[in-house]
Amino acid sequence: MPQQPARAFLVSNPLAAPSPAELAGVERALQLACSRSDASGTPIRLLATGYLPAQQRWLGLLLADDPEAVSRVAAVAQLVTSRVVEV
């Protein structure tokens, strides 16, 4: 059984006034990108997502081994203006 990633990262992306369908689409895209990464041997787990309306910011909490892997899945999910920080 592959080892689970041990570091937590927060992905933050500006998103102005999304509809519920748009929020669900962002989460689905990131989950699919994580699944593809996992299948290629780089395990990443999406733990949670949320939206902060006052800041117009979407957030995703992921487990991974390094920030570059998180940046890659964010790019695959087309979160091109995202910021990745370890938490």
CNS distance restraints for C-alpha pairs under 8 A (distance, minus, plus):
assign (resid   4 and name CA) (resid  43 and name CA) 6.90 0.50 0.50
assign (resid   5 and name CA) (resid  43 and name CA) 6.38 0.50 0.50
assign (resid   5 and name CA) (resid  44 and name CA) 6.57 0.50 0.50
assign (resid   5 and name CA) (resid  45 and name CA) 7.68 0.50 0.50
assign (resid   5 and name CA) (resid  63 and name CA) 5.62 0.50 0.50
assign (resid   5 and name CA) (resid  64 and name CA) 4.60 0.50 0.50
assign (resid   5 and name CA) (resid  65 and name CA) 5.15 0.50 0.50
assign (resid   6 and name CA) (resid  63 and name CA) 6.27 0.50 0.50
assign (resid   6 and name CA) (resid  64 and name CA) 6.26 0.50 0.50
assign (resid   6 and name CA) (resid  65 and name CA) 6.18 0.50 0.50
assign (resid   7 and name CA) (resid  63 and name CA) 5.46 0.50 0.50
assign (resid   7 and name CA) (resid  64 and name CA) 5.47 0.50 0.50
assign (resid   7 and name CA) (resid  65 and name CA) 5.72 0.50 0.50
assign (resid   7 and name CA) (resid  66 and name CA) 7.28 0.50 0.50
assign (resid   7 and name CA) (resid  86 and name CA) 7.38 0.50 0.50
assign (resid   7 and name CA) (resid  87 and name CA) 7.95 0.50 0.50
assign (resid   8 and name CA) (resid  61 and name CA) 6.95 0.50 0.50
assign (resid   8 and name CA) (resid  62 and name CA) 5.68 0.50 0.50
assign (resid   8 and name CA) (resid  63 and name CA) 4.58 0.50 0.50
assign (resid   8 and name CA) (resid  64 and name CA) 6.44 0.50 0.50
assign (resid   8 and name CA) (resid  86 and name CA) 5.85 0.50 0.50
assign (resid   8 and name CA) (resid  87 and name CA) 5.57 0.50 0.50
assign (resid   9 and name CA) (resid  61 and name CA) 5.81 0.50 0.50
assign (resid   9 and name CA) (resid  62 and name CA) 5.26 0.50 0.50
assign (resid   9 and name CA) (resid  63 and name CA) 6.24 0.50 0.50
assign (resid   9 and name CA) (resid  64 and name CA) 7.30 0.50 0.50
assign (resid   9 and name CA) (resid  67 and name CA) 7.18 0.50 0.50
assign (resid   9 and name CA) (resid  70 and name CA) 7.59 0.50 0.50
assign (resid   9 and name CA) (resid  84 and name CA) 6.48 0.50 0.50
assign (resid   9 and name CA) (resid  85 and name CA) 5.47 0.50 0.50
assign (resid   9 and name CA) (resid  86 and name CA) 4.28 0.50 0.50
assign (resid   9 and name CA) (resid  87 and name CA) 5.46 0.50 0.50
assign (resid  10 and name CA) (resid  59 and name CA) 6.71 0.50 0.50
assign (resid  10 and name CA) (resid  60 and name CA) 5.65 0.50 0.50
assign (resid  10 and name CA) (resid  61 and name CA) 4.72 0.50 0.50
assign (resid  10 and name CA) (resid  62 and name CA) 6.41 0.50 0.50
assign (resid  10 and name CA) (resid  83 and name CA) 7.98 0.50 0.50
assign (resid  10 and name CA) (resid  84 and name CA) 5.67 0.50 0.50
assign (resid  10 and name CA) (resid  85 and name CA) 5.37 0.50 0.50
assign (resid  10 and name CA) (resid  86 and name CA) 6.25 0.50 0.50
assign (resid  10 and name CA) (resid  87 and name CA) 6.56 0.50 0.50
assign (resid  11 and name CA) (resid  59 and name CA) 5.52 0.50 0.50
assign (resid  11 and name CA) (resid  60 and name CA) 4.99 0.50 0.50
assign (resid  11 and name CA) (resid  61 and name CA) 6.42 0.50 0.50
assign (resid  11 and name CA) (resid  62 and name CA) 7.69 0.50 0.50
assign (resid  11 and name CA) (resid  70 and name CA) 7.94 0.50 0.50
assign (resid  11 and name CA) (resid  74 and name CA) 7.82 0.50 0.50
assign (resid  11 and name CA) (resid  82 and name CA) 6.28 0.50 0.50
assign (resid  11 and name CA) (resid  83 and name CA) 5.58 0.50 0.50
assign (resid  11 and name CA) (resid  84 and name CA) 4.63 0.50 0.50
assign (resid  11 and name CA) (resid  85 and name CA) 6.74 0.50 0.50
assign (resid  12 and name CA) (resid  57 and name CA) 6.60 0.50 0.50
assign (resid  12 and name CA) (resid  58 and name CA) 5.77 0.50 0.50
assign (resid  12 and name CA) (resid  59 and name CA) 4.67 0.50 0.50
assign (resid  12 and name CA) (resid  60 and name CA) 6.66 0.50 0.50
assign (resid  12 and name CA) (resid  82 and name CA) 5.35 0.50 0.50
assign (resid  12 and name CA) (resid  83 and name CA) 5.12 0.50 0.50
assign (resid  12 and name CA) (resid  84 and name CA) 6.52 0.50 0.50
assign (resid  13 and name CA) (resid  57 and name CA) 5.61 0.50 0.50
assign (resid  13 and name CA) (resid  58 and name CA) 5.20 0.50 0.50
assign (resid  13 and name CA) (resid  59 and name CA) 6.52 0.50 0.50
assign (resid  13 and name CA) (resid  79 and name CA) 6.71 0.50 0.50
assign (resid  13 and name CA) (resid  81 and name CA) 6.05 0.50 0.50
assign (resid  13 and name CA) (resid  82 and name CA) 4.39 0.50 0.50
assign (resid  13 and name CA) (resid  83 and name CA) 6.46 0.50 0.50
assign (resid  14 and name CA) (resid  56 and name CA) 5.93 0.50 0.50
assign (resid  14 and name CA) (resid  57 and name CA) 4.45 0.50 0.50
assign (resid  14 and name CA) (resid  58 and name CA) 6.14 0.50 0.50
assign (resid  14 and name CA) (resid  81 and name CA) 7.26 0.50 0.50
assign (resid  14 and name CA) (resid  82 and name CA) 7.38 0.50 0.50
assign (resid  15 and name CA) (resid  56 and name CA) 5.39 0.50 0.50
assign (resid  15 and name CA) (resid  57 and name CA) 5.28 0.50 0.50
assign (resid  15 and name CA) (resid  58 and name CA) 6.08 0.50 0.50
assign (resid  16 and name CA) (resid  56 and name CA) 5.06 0.50 0.50
assign (resid  16 and name CA) (resid  57 and name CA) 7.29 0.50 0.50
assign (resid  17 and name CA) (resid  53 and name CA) 7.18 0.50 0.50
assign (resid  17 and name CA) (resid  56 and name CA) 6.66 0.50 0.50
assign (resid  18 and name CA) (resid  22 and name CA) 5.62 0.50 0.50
assign (resid  18 and name CA) (resid  23 and name CA) 6.28 0.50 0.50
assign (resid  19 and name CA) (resid  23 and name CA) 6.37 0.50 0.50
assign (resid  20 and name CA) (resid  24 and name CA) 6.19 0.50 0.50
assign (resid  21 and name CA) (resid  25 and name CA) 6.08 0.50 0.50
assign (resid  22 and name CA) (resid  26 and name CA) 6.28 0.50 0.50
assign (resid  23 and name CA) (resid  27 and name CA) 6.39 0.50 0.50
assign (resid  24 and name CA) (resid  28 and name CA) 6.10 0.50 0.50
assign (resid  25 and name CA) (resid  29 and name CA) 6.04 0.50 0.50
assign (resid  26 and name CA) (resid  30 and name CA) 6.24 0.50 0.50
assign (resid  26 and name CA) (resid  77 and name CA) 7.39 0.50 0.50
assign (resid  27 and name CA) (resid  31 and name CA) 6.07 0.50 0.50
assign (resid  27 and name CA) (resid  49 and name CA) 7.02 0.50 0.50
assign (resid  28 and name CA) (resid  32 and name CA) 6.08 0.50 0.50
assign (resid  29 and name CA) (resid  33 and name CA) 6.20 0.50 0.50
assign (resid  29 and name CA) (resid  77 and name CA) 4.96 0.50 0.50
assign (resid  29 and name CA) (resid  78 and name CA) 7.94 0.50 0.50
assign (resid  30 and name CA) (resid  34 and name CA) 6.14 0.50 0.50
assign (resid  30 and name CA) (resid  46 and name CA) 7.72 0.50 0.50
assign (resid  30 and name CA) (resid  73 and name CA) 6.79 0.50 0.50
assign (resid  30 and name CA) (resid  74 and name CA) 6.53 0.50 0.50
assign (resid  30 and name CA) (resid  76 and name CA) 7.76 0.50 0.50
assign (resid  30 and name CA) (resid  77 and name CA) 5.05 0.50 0.50
assign (resid  31 and name CA) (resid  35 and name CA) 6.20 0.50 0.50
assign (resid  31 and name CA) (resid  46 and name CA) 6.42 0.50 0.50
assign (resid  32 and name CA) (resid  36 and name CA) 6.24 0.50 0.50
assign (resid  32 and name CA) (resid  77 and name CA) 7.76 0.50 0.50
assign (resid  33 and name CA) (resid  37 and name CA) 6.20 0.50 0.50
assign (resid  33 and name CA) (resid  73 and name CA) 5.24 0.50 0.50
assign (resid  33 and name CA) (resid  74 and name CA) 7.53 0.50 0.50
assign (resid  33 and name CA) (resid  76 and name CA) 5.98 0.50 0.50
assign (resid  33 and name CA) (resid  77 and name CA) 5.91 0.50 0.50
assign (resid  34 and name CA) (resid  38 and name CA) 6.06 0.50 0.50
assign (resid  34 and name CA) (resid  43 and name CA) 7.50 0.50 0.50
assign (resid  34 and name CA) (resid  44 and name CA) 5.53 0.50 0.50
assign (resid  34 and name CA) (resid  45 and name CA) 6.46 0.50 0.50
assign (resid  34 and name CA) (resid  46 and name CA) 7.06 0.50 0.50
assign (resid  34 and name CA) (resid  73 and name CA) 6.10 0.50 0.50
assign (resid  35 and name CA) (resid  39 and name CA) 6.13 0.50 0.50
assign (resid  35 and name CA) (resid  44 and name CA) 7.66 0.50 0.50
assign (resid  36 and name CA) (resid  40 and name CA) 6.29 0.50 0.50
assign (resid  37 and name CA) (resid  41 and name CA) 6.48 0.50 0.50
assign (resid  37 and name CA) (resid  42 and name CA) 5.23 0.50 0.50
assign (resid  37 and name CA) (resid  43 and name CA) 6.24 0.50 0.50
assign (resid  37 and name CA) (resid  44 and name CA) 6.80 0.50 0.50
assign (resid  37 and name CA) (resid  73 and name CA) 7.12 0.50 0.50
assign (resid  38 and name CA) (resid  42 and name CA) 4.93 0.50 0.50
assign (resid  38 and name CA) (resid  43 and name CA) 4.23 0.50 0.50
assign (resid  38 and name CA) (resid  44 and name CA) 6.10 0.50 0.50
assign (resid  39 and name CA) (resid  43 and name CA) 7.75 0.50 0.50
assign (resid  42 and name CA) (resid  69 and name CA) 7.52 0.50 0.50
assign (resid  43 and name CA) (resid  64 and name CA) 6.51 0.50 0.50
assign (resid  43 and name CA) (resid  65 and name CA) 7.86 0.50 0.50
assign (resid  44 and name CA) (resid  62 and name CA) 6.80 0.50 0.50
assign (resid  44 and name CA) (resid  63 and name CA) 5.59 0.50 0.50
assign (resid  44 and name CA) (resid  64 and name CA) 4.76 0.50 0.50
assign (resid  44 and name CA) (resid  65 and name CA) 7.74 0.50 0.50
assign (resid  44 and name CA) (resid  69 and name CA) 7.80 0.50 0.50
assign (resid  44 and name CA) (resid  70 and name CA) 7.50 0.50 0.50
assign (resid  45 and name CA) (resid  62 and name CA) 5.41 0.50 0.50
assign (resid  45 and name CA) (resid  63 and name CA) 5.00 0.50 0.50
assign (resid  45 and name CA) (resid  64 and name CA) 6.72 0.50 0.50
assign (resid  46 and name CA) (resid  60 and name CA) 7.22 0.50 0.50
assign (resid  46 and name CA) (resid  61 and name CA) 6.12 0.50 0.50
assign (resid  46 and name CA) (resid  62 and name CA) 4.47 0.50 0.50
assign (resid  46 and name CA) (resid  63 and name CA) 6.57 0.50 0.50
assign (resid  47 and name CA) (resid  60 and name CA) 7.59 0.50 0.50
assign (resid  47 and name CA) (resid  61 and name CA) 5.47 0.50 0.50
assign (resid  47 and name CA) (resid  62 and name CA) 5.44 0.50 0.50
assign (resid  47 and name CA) (resid  63 and name CA) 7.19 0.50 0.50
assign (resid  48 and name CA) (resid  60 and name CA) 5.77 0.50 0.50
assign (resid  48 and name CA) (resid  61 and name CA) 5.21 0.50 0.50
assign (resid  48 and name CA) (resid  62 and name CA) 7.30 0.50 0.50
assign (resid  49 and name CA) (resid  58 and name CA) 7.46 0.50 0.50
assign (resid  49 and name CA) (resid  59 and name CA) 5.48 0.50 0.50
assign (resid  49 and name CA) (resid  60 and name CA) 4.27 0.50 0.50
assign (resid  49 and name CA) (resid  61 and name CA) 6.23 0.50 0.50
assign (resid  50 and name CA) (resid  58 and name CA) 5.93 0.50 0.50
assign (resid  50 and name CA) (resid  59 and name CA) 5.21 0.50 0.50
assign (resid  50 and name CA) (resid  60 and name CA) 6.53 0.50 0.50
assign (resid  51 and name CA) (resid  56 and name CA) 7.35 0.50 0.50
assign (resid  51 and name CA) (resid  57 and name CA) 5.86 0.50 0.50
assign (resid  51 and name CA) (resid  58 and name CA) 4.47 0.50 0.50
assign (resid  51 and name CA) (resid  59 and name CA) 6.05 0.50 0.50
assign (resid  52 and name CA) (resid  56 and name CA) 5.72 0.50 0.50
assign (resid  52 and name CA) (resid  57 and name CA) 5.26 0.50 0.50
assign (resid  52 and name CA) (resid  58 and name CA) 6.35 0.50 0.50
assign (resid  52 and name CA) (resid  59 and name CA) 7.84 0.50 0.50
assign (resid  53 and name CA) (resid  57 and name CA) 6.65 0.50 0.50
assign (resid  62 and name CA) (resid  70 and name CA) 7.61 0.50 0.50
assign (resid  64 and name CA) (resid  69 and name CA) 7.00 0.50 0.50
assign (resid  64 and name CA) (resid  70 and name CA) 6.77 0.50 0.50
assign (resid  65 and name CA) (resid  69 and name CA) 7.40 0.50 0.50
assign (resid  66 and name CA) (resid  70 and name CA) 6.95 0.50 0.50
assign (resid  67 and name CA) (resid  71 and name CA) 6.18 0.50 0.50
assign (resid  67 and name CA) (resid  84 and name CA) 6.71 0.50 0.50
assign (resid  67 and name CA) (resid  85 and name CA) 7.40 0.50 0.50
assign (resid  67 and name CA) (resid  86 and name CA) 7.35 0.50 0.50
assign (resid  68 and name CA) (resid  72 and name CA) 6.16 0.50 0.50
assign (resid  69 and name CA) (resid  73 and name CA) 6.43 0.50 0.50
assign (resid  70 and name CA) (resid  74 and name CA) 6.14 0.50 0.50
assign (resid  70 and name CA) (resid  84 and name CA) 7.21 0.50 0.50
assign (resid  71 and name CA) (resid  75 and name CA) 6.14 0.50 0.50
assign (resid  71 and name CA) (resid  82 and name CA) 7.90 0.50 0.50
assign (resid  71 and name CA) (resid  83 and name CA) 8.00 0.50 0.50
assign (resid  71 and name CA) (resid  84 and name CA) 6.65 0.50 0.50
assign (resid  72 and name CA) (resid  76 and name CA) 6.24 0.50 0.50
assign (resid  73 and name CA) (resid  77 and name CA) 6.12 0.50 0.50
assign (resid  74 and name CA) (resid  78 and name CA) 6.28 0.50 0.50
assign (resid  74 and name CA) (resid  79 and name CA) 5.16 0.50 0.50
assign (resid  74 and name CA) (resid  80 and name CA) 7.03 0.50 0.50
assign (resid  74 and name CA) (resid  82 and name CA) 7.10 0.50 0.50
assign (resid  75 and name CA) (resid  79 and name CA) 5.39 0.50 0.50
assign (resid  75 and name CA) (resid  80 and name CA) 5.44 0.50 0.50
